[in-house]
Amino acid sequence: MKKIQNISFITTFSVRHPVLREGKPIESCKFDGDDLPTTNHFGIFVDENLIGVVSLFKNKNTIFNTKNQFQIRGMAVLPEFQRKGFGEDLVKHCETFFNNQKSITIWFNARENAVPFYEKLGYNKIGNPFSIADIGLHYLMKKEIG
């Protein structure tokens, strides 16, 4: 049985570390703003085991004009559970988290290999690719909700 629930940012490390920060110190799993009251962390559990995480930050990107902007960060699903719909469940949970508020922009910096996944969910690439040190090529992506 699967379920999605709020978790602490420290709890995200057990998935962030092997998927997003492999070979780096565990401290690299903490993101600026993780501990803000406006940040929400969600975990997806299968049979009580945490298998995927996503964090939703209230964060304005000056490229966009909308007032209510949220950034997805730390989206990760353990390798043995990838390509089974769990990542899609997490992203859709972020989209429905706003309880039908109007004019929400969800944006993020997607790793190059994740772009097709997000495009399938209705997100659009904005501008040219850019490199994030020690991580690789990324694209700014966004979707308007409501």
RATAWO-V754116 format. One record per pair of residues at least 24 apart in sequence whose C-alpha atoms are under 7 Angstrom apart, sorted by the first residue. I is the first residue (numbers start at 1). J is the second residue. D is the distance in whole Angstrom. If there is no record, write none. Layout:
I,J,D + I,J,D
This chain:
1,46,6 + 1,47,5 + 2,44,7 + 2,45,5 + 2,46,4 + 2,47,7 + 3,44,6 + 3,45,5 + 3,46,7 + 4,42,7 + 4,43,6 + 4,44,4 + 4,45,6 + 5,42,5 + 5,43,6 + 5,44,7 + 6,41,6 + 6,42,5 + 6,43,6 + 7,41,5 + 7,42,5 + 7,43,6 + 8,41,6 + 9,34,6 + 9,35,7 + 9,41,6 + 12,53,6 + 15,51,7 + 15,52,6 + 15,53,7 + 15,76,6 + 15,77,7 + 15,78,6 + 16,74,6 + 16,76,6 + 19,76,6 + 19,78,6 + 51,77,6 + 51,78,6 + 51,81,7 + 52,76,6 + 52,77,4 + 52,78,6 + 53,77,6 + 54,90,7 + 66,103,7 + 66,105,7 + 68,103,7 + 68,104,5 + 68,105,6 + 69,104,6 + 69,105,5 + 69,106,6 + 70,105,6 + 70,106,5 + 70,107,6 + 71,106,6 + 71,107,5 + 71,108,5 + 72,107,6 + 72,108,5 + 73,108,7 + 95,145,7 + 100,146,6 + 101,146,6 + 102,145,7 + 102,146,5 + 103,144,7 + 103,145,6 + 103,146,5 + 104,144,6 + 104,145,5 + 104,146,6 + 105,142,7 + 105,143,6 + 105,144,5 + 105,145,6 + 106,142,6 + 106,143,5 + 106,144,6 + 107,141,6 + 107,142,4 + 107,143,7 + 108,140,6 + 108,141,6 + 108,142,7 + 109,138,6 + 109,139,5 + 109,140,5 + 109,141,6 + 110,138,5 + 110,139,5 + 110,140,6 + 110,141,7 + 111,137,6 + 111,138,4 + 111,139,7 + 112,137,6 + 112,138,5 + 112,139,7
